[in-house]
Structure formats: C-alpha cells, structure tokens
Amino acid sequence: MATKNLNNDYVKETIIFLLRIALGWLFFYAGVEKLMNPEWTASGFLLNAKTFHDLYASFASAGNIGWVNSIVPWGELSIGLGLIFGTFTRLASYFAILLLALFYFPGLDFPHVKNGFIVDEKVIYILVFAALIYVRAGTIWGLDYFINKKIKNWLV
C-alpha cells in the first residue's frame, strides 16, 4: 500500500512540475519573441480594446506606451524564468494572473471572447496559475524548496 501512495505522489509531483515548466516556457518564449522583434508594440492591441477602451487607450498614449512596451515582454520573460527554475513561483504566478487579466479584457465583447463565450484560454491559464499558487509548485523540484527553508512567506 505504501508503494501505491509513493507512486501517486510521484505522478502528482511530475504533473505539477511539467505544468510549471510548460507555462514557464510559454511565458519565457512570449517575452523573448517580443524583445527580439524591434517592431513589436502593444499599441494596436491596446487601441482595439473592446472592454474598458478608454483605460487601455490611455496605456497606448505617448506618455505610457514606452513603459508598457517594456514591462510586458520583460514581465513575461521574468514570469517564465521564475516558473522554469521554480524561483519565487508564487510571486511569478500572481503577476501572471495580473498580466493575463489585463490581456483578457481588451478581447472581451461581453459575453463573447475571441475563441469562446466568457471563458477563453486566459481564464483557463488564470485558474491553472491559482492552482500552482495553492500547491506551492516551486517547492516541487524547484529552487523554492531551498528558498522556503530560509524565508517562509507568500512569495515562495
């Protein structure tokens, strides 16, 4: 019976680890892709927002687009690295949820989204990140295991 529980724990940990790595790669690649493209800008996405148009248009204004164009790819890259290495995974997941929520609303033409009805892939990702926060995914085969021994708080 003990062997069965050991195998179940190993499978559970493997799934959580692979999920963390896959999401980390997704965010890392998105950030690198934007950073490597000198033509990339968030302005088109922001100016075409269907929900909260005025708010998103203000992010696309001349005074704001510079920091927005910087924070999005660097944020994605940082979230990705945090997840891949399992370093401050909970903090990275909180920021991923924030970023995904900010990405969700421009495409929402209530109740429709590009690929669905209220729920799209961003909502699913938000729920997965919430699960990663809950299970402290970075402590499973990640550097958060060691960091957590030094500092125990919501970051790890």
N, C-alpha and C positions, 0 to 999 in steps of 0.2 A: 504494500500500500504506500509506503514512503517513497518508493521509486516512482510511482504514478504521480504523486504530488510534485516531486522534483522535476519530472518531465513537463508537467503542466506549467510550473513556474518558469522553466527554461523557454518553453514555447511562448508564454506571455511576454517575458522579457525580450525575446527575439523579435516579436511583432512590434512591441513598443520601440525598440531600438531601430528597426528598419523603417518604421513610420517617421521617427525623428530624423533619420538620415535622409529619407526621401523628401520630406518637407524642407529640410535644410538645403538640400541640393536645388530644389525648386526655387527657393528664395535667393540662394547664392548665385545661381545662373541668371536669374532675372536681373539682379543688381549688376553683375559683370557685363551682361549684354547691354544694359543701358549706359554703363560707364565707358564701354568700348565704342559706342556709337556717338560721335560728336554732334550728330544731327538730332539726337533724342531730346524731346522736351515733353513735359506734362501738359503744356498749354492747350493742345487740342482736346485732350481728354477732359480737362477741367472746364473748358468753354462749352463743351457739349453736354454738360451735366443736365439730366432731366429732373432730378430732385435737388433741392437746395441750390438752384442755379446761381443765385447771387453770391452765396458763400463761396462756391467753387470758382466762380468767375473772379472773385477778389483774390483767390490764390494764384490765378493766372495773370494778375495785374503786373505791370512793370516793376513795382516795388517788391513783389513777393515771389515772382516766378524763379528768380535766381536761387533763393534758398530752397524752394520746393524742388527744383531740378537737381539740387544737391542732396537733399535729405532723403528723397525717395530711393535712388539707387544705393546710396551708402547705407541707408536703413535696411534695405533688402539684403545687401551683402553682409551686414553685421548680424542680422537675424539668422541668415543662412549659416554663417560660421559658428555662431553660438549653438545652433542646433546640431550641426555636424560634429563639433567637438564636445557637445554636452556641457558647455560652459555658460553659466547663468541662463540656463534653458528656460526657466520660468519667466525671467525678465524679457528674454527674446520673444517668448510666446505672448506675453502681454502686449508688446509692441507690434507683433504680427497681427494680433486681433485688432488693435487700433488702426493699423495700416489697411487691413482688409475691410474694416467697417468704412473707412474713408474711400476705399475703392468701390465699395458696394453701392453707395447711394447715387453716384452720378449715373449709373446704368439702370437705376430703378425708376420705372414709369409705372408707379403703383397701380395695380398689383403685379405688373409684368416686369420681368428682367430679361436680359438678352436670351438666355437659354432656359427659361422656366417661368414659374408662377410663384412669386415671392422668394422662393429658395433657388439659389444658384450655387456654383462651386465655392464662392466666397463664404457663404453661410456654412457650408459643409466644412471648409477649412477652419473657420472660427470655432466650430464645435470640436474639431479634432485638436486644435490648439488648447481649448479649455480642458480637454481630456489629458493632454500632455502636462499641463499645469497641475492638474489634480493628482496624477500618478508620479509627479516629480521625475519626469522622463530622463532628465540629465544625470540622475544618480544611477541609472541603469546603463552600465558600460560607457559612462561619460565622465568628464572631469569634475562635474558637480558632486560626484561621490566623494572626492577628496576635499573639494571646497566646502561641502556641507559639514565636514568634520571640524573645520575651523570656524565657520560662521553659519549659524542656523537662523535663517530668516526667509522671508518671502521671495528673495531674489533667486534662491537656489532650489 
